[in-house]
Amino acid sequence: MTRKVCVVVNSRANYGRIKSFLRATKAHPGLELQLIVGASALLYRFGEVIKIIRADGFEPNAVVHSILEGETPTTMAKSTGLAIVELATHFENLKPDVVLTVADRFETLATAVAASYMNIPLAHTQGGEVTGSIDESVRHAITKLAHIHFPATERARDYLIRMGEDHEAVHLTGCPAIDLLTDIDLSLPPNLFESYRGVGATLDHAKPYIVVLQHPVTTEYGQGFQQINQTLQAIARIGKRGMQVTWLWPNVDAGSDDVAKGLRVFREQQQPDYIHFFRNFSPEDYAKLINNSQCVVGNSSSGLREGAFLGVPCVNIGSRQSGRERAGNVRDVPYDADAIEQAVLAQLAHGRYERSLLVGDGTAGQKIADILASAKLSINKRLNYLSEGSSRQTDSLV
């Protein structure tokens, strides 16, 4: 008897973080894949990820329109509530045996609330990690709702157990995003930039370039315009030195409009001849993009996760990734143009770093599928501080 696994994909980051699991589940004789696509993954201005998903051979069982315009804390809260309402209906219709939710976004929290209240076992990837912003609170809230966990690192596994999760329900698998890096030719296609269009300068794939991706920080709402201007000032100096720049549009989090406004004002006033702005790339093409770049700049976790595995230099700006585990490829800087510029120049001078397996070795998707096919699933859970593997930590928690 096959087990029905429902996965909810809500953003471009969600898809890249779970694609290898979707593929493994679709091919697994003991599993039936159910797929729901929603939120910003449906929206044109955030890359219309659903088109990429369908082109990859995954046809959604349902779509969920849940994003309210505005990108403010209020619309984030309301969008979360709307997603809970819509997902509950689809879960009732699909009747999955287990729901899998990815990481720590507000849409991910909606998935967790709907599934757990409907007595559907909930699986969670990337729990136990430490970062800044509201993502920290959301991630740990989902941990307490989830019944089976797939952390990416040893430290994250330990933190989950110290949070009172049953050690038998915590499986160290690594991050599925790393799987894609081991499955493809990572060389840069000569037509990659042209095939994704976007706006801005014409880029030469044969010449060096950097990748910039800076999202709003929800807990610093109202500061996004000033923050992105500091990054733009630094990148302008780098670009005028002859470095090409590929810049990806920010995500849908509260404050996105402020960041986007900063980018538009800069683009219209400066008309830079060294930057091209893109809405989105497929997970594989994004991997190729950063693998062949000279440096990844901004506050995306991809510089710390995929960047670590690839050995690509990363300049991490601000607090969004505060506390996240990082390998030697990362330099942390504040929202300050001079500091950002100097860090980028230092990374360009350094060049590639040694590969790190901090967040996985490229086998996570298959591991998660195999575990979900055979694991004993239960909707009952309780704090479990005295279980094997966590009792040694009890004294530090009291």
N, C-alpha and C positions, 0 to 999 in steps of 0.2 A: 504494500500500500504506500503510495507516494505521499509525501508531506508537502502541503501548500505553503510556500514562503512568499509573503507579500513585501515588496520593497517600495518605499516611497522616495522618489527623486524630486527635489525641489529647486535645484540650482545647478549651475555649471560645475561648481566645486563638488556638490553631492555626486554628480555623475562620474567625474574622474576618480572619486574616492571609492566607488563601489562597482565600477564597470566589470572588473575581472570576476567579482562574485556573481554578477548577473550572468556572465558567460558560463561560469562553472555550474551555476544552478540550472541554467537552461539545458546543459548537457548531462546533468546528473540523473541517473536512473531512479534514485530515491526521492527526488524533489520535483515539484511543479512550481515554476516561476509565475508569480503574479506581480504586475508592475503598475504603479500609479505615478503619474507625472503631474506636477503642479507648480504653483507659485511662480517665481521668476523664471523657471525653466520653460515657461510657456510664452514669455514676453519677448518681443522683438528687440527692444532696447537693451536687454540683458543677454542677447545672443541666441534667443529662440532655440534652446538646447534640445527641445523635443524633436526638432528636425534631424539633429545629429543622432539622437537616440534611435529614431526610426530608420535612418540610413544604416545604422549598425545592426539592424535586424531585430530590434526589440520593439514590439508593438504594445503600447500601454493597454491595460485592461480598463483604465479609467483616467480621466484628467480632472484636475481640481483647480479652478480659478479662485484664488483666495487673496491676492495682493490688492490692497487699497492704495490708491495714488497718494503721494505726499512724502513718503520716506521720512516720517517723523516717529518719535516714540509712541505717539497715540495710534498711528496707522499700523505700526508693528504689532502692538497689543491687539488691535482689532483684527488684523490679518491672521494672527495666531488663533483667535477665537473662531473666525470664519472657517479656517482650515480644520479645526476640531469638528465643527458641525458637518462639513462636507465629507471628511474622511470617515466619520462614524457611519454615514450612509453607505459608502463604498465598502467598508469592512463588513457591514451587515450583509451586503449583496455577495461579496466574494467569499466570505467565510474562511479566511486563511487559518492555517494551523499555527503560524507564527508570523509576526511582523518584524521586519528589520528596519531600524532607523539609523541614520548616519550622522555621527559627530555631534554638533552643538549649535546649529542654527535655530532661529525661532520657529521655523516651519517643522524642524525636527522635534521640538518640544510638543507641537500640536499632534504629531504622529504618536508620540509616546503617551500623551494623555488619552487620546481616543482609544488606542489599543488596550491600554491597561484597564481603563474603566469598562471596556467591553469583555474583560476576562480573556483576552488573547495574549498568549505569551509574547513578550517583547525582547528582541535581541538588539544589542547596541554596539556599534563599532566606535573606536577612538575614545572610549571613556577613560577616566582616571588621569587625563592630562591637565596641565596647569597652564593657563594663559591669562591675558588681561580681558577687559571689557565684560559685557553681559554674558559672553560665551562661557565664561568660567561657571557662572551660576546655572546657566541652562544645562551645561554638560553634566554637572553633578546632580541636578534635579532629575535628569533622564536616567542617570545611574540608579537612583533610588526607585524609579518606576520599572526599570528593566529586570528581566529574569535570567538572561544569559549575556555574557559580556565578551567582547573581542578586542582587547586593548592592543596597541601597537608596540609598546615598549615595556621593558622589565619594570621600570619605575611606575608606569601607569598601572600595571598589574598589581604591584604592591600597594599602591594608593587605593585601588578598588577594594582590596581585601581589608585594608585599614579603615575603610569607610563602612565596613560591616557587611560586605558582600560575601556570600559563600564561596570559598576558594574553589570548590568543584564546579562552580558556574562561571568561573573566570578563565578564559582560554587565551594565552598569549599567541597571537597569530601574525603580528606585524600589520602594516597598513596596506590595503588592497591597491592604493594608488601607486605603490612601488612596483606592483606586478606588471603594469603597462610598460615600465622602463626596461624590463627584461625580455619583453615579447616582440619588440619591434626594432627595425633599423632606425637608429637615432640620428642619422645624417639629415641635413637640412635639404628638403626638396627645392630646386631652383625656382619654382613658381609658388612657394608657400605664401609669401606676402601678397602677391597678386590675387591668389585664389580666395582670400578672405576680405578683399576690398578694404573697407574702412575709409578713413580720410587722413590727408596729410601728405607729407613728402614721399617721393618715390624712394624706396629702399633697395639697396643692392645686396642680395643674399651672399655675395662673395666677399663683402667687407664686414668688419667687426661691428657689433651692435650690442646694446644692453636692453634688458626687459624691465619695464616699470609697471607696477600694479599696486595701487594704494587704495584701500577701502576706508569708509568712514568708521569711526570708533563710537559705538552707541553710547557708551558712558561718558563720552566727551562731546555729546551732541551740541551743535552750535559753534564748534571750533574747526570744523572740517575745511572751511574756505581758507582760513589762515594757515592751517597745517599743510594743505596741498600747495599753497603758494610758496612755502619754504622749499618743498620738494621741487617745484617747477623752477625756482631760481637756481637751485643746485644743478638740475639736469640741463638747464639752458647753458650754464657755463661749460658743462661736459660736452654738450652738443656742439657748441661753438669751437671746441677744440678738435672737432672732426669725427666725433663718435655718433653713429646712428642710434636711434632710440625707437623701440616698439613699445607702445603704451596701451595697456588694456583698460577698458572702462570699469569703474567700480561696481560693486554688487548692490543689492537692493536694500541694505540695512539703513536704519535711520541716520540721516545726514548725507545720504548719497547725492541728493540734489546740490548740497553745498560743494561737495567735491567736484561733481560734474560741472557746476557753474565755474569753478576755478579753472578747470580744463578748457571750457569753451571760451572764457574771457582771454586766457593766455593764447589759445589758438588763433582767435580772431584779431587780437591786438599785435601779437608778435609774428604770426605767420611763419613759424619756424620751418626751415628747410632740412631739418634733420630728424623730425619726429613724425611717426605715423600712428594714428589711433585706431585700435581694433575693438570690436564688441566682444569677440569670443573666438576660441579655437576648439577643435575637437580635443579630447584628452591626449590622443597620440600626437597630434600636431603641436599641442602645447608642450608636450615632453620634448619634442624635437626643437622647438623654439628655445626653451631655456637651456637645453643641453648644448646648443651651439652658440649661446650668448656668452659675452664676456663677464656679465654680472647680472644678478637679479636684484632689483631695488624696490623698496616699498614696505608693505606690512602683510603680505600674503604668507600663509603658512607654507606655500609651495617652495619658497626659498629655503626654509628650514627642513622640509621633509624631502621632497624630490631633489632639491638642491644638494642636500647632504649625501644622498645616494649617488648622484651624478658627480659630485665634487665641484659644483658650480659656485663661484663666489657669490655671497649674498650680503647686501646692506639692509638691515632691518631697522625701520624707522618707527619710533614712538612706542606706545604701550600695548598695542593690540596683541602682540605675541609675548608679552611680559611673563616670565616664568616658564615658558615652553622649553623643553629639552632642545638643545642645539648641538651640532657638531662643530668642528673647527672652521667651517666655511663661512661662519656668520660674524659680522661686525654690527654691533648695536649702536644706534645714534638717536639723539632727540630730534624734535621738529625744529631743526636749525639748518639753514641753507649751507653755512660754512662747514658744519660738521658732516653733513650729508656729502657735500662735494669732496671733502678730504677722504672720507671713508671709501667713496667710489674710486677715487684715484688710487688709493692704497690697494684696493681689491684688484683693480686693473693691472697694477704693477705686480701683484702677487701671482695672478693666474690660477690655474686649476688646483683644487685640493685633493687629498686622498679620499677615496670613496669611503662612506660610513654606512654601516648596516643598522644604524640607530633605530629606524622605524620599520625595518623589514628587509627580507631578502628576495622578495618577488614571488612568494608562494601563498600569500594570505587568502586570496579569493577561494582557491581550492580547499584550503584548510577549513575556512568558515563553512563552506558548503558541506564538506564531509561531516563536520561536527553537528551541523543542524539536521543532517539526515538521520543521525542516530542518537542524538542527545535526548535524555529524559527531560521533558518540558513540564513545568508546573507554574501555575499562576500564584501560588502561595510563596511568600518570602518573609523573612524577618531579619533583624539585625543579628549578625553572626560573628561577633568579635572574638569568640573563643574557639573558632574553628581552627583546624590545623593550618599553619602558615600565617595566621594572623595573631595568635595568642602571644607571640613574642613581641608584638607591637603594642599590646594592651596598655602597658604602663605609660607610654608616651601619649596616649589619648585621654588620660584622666588627670 
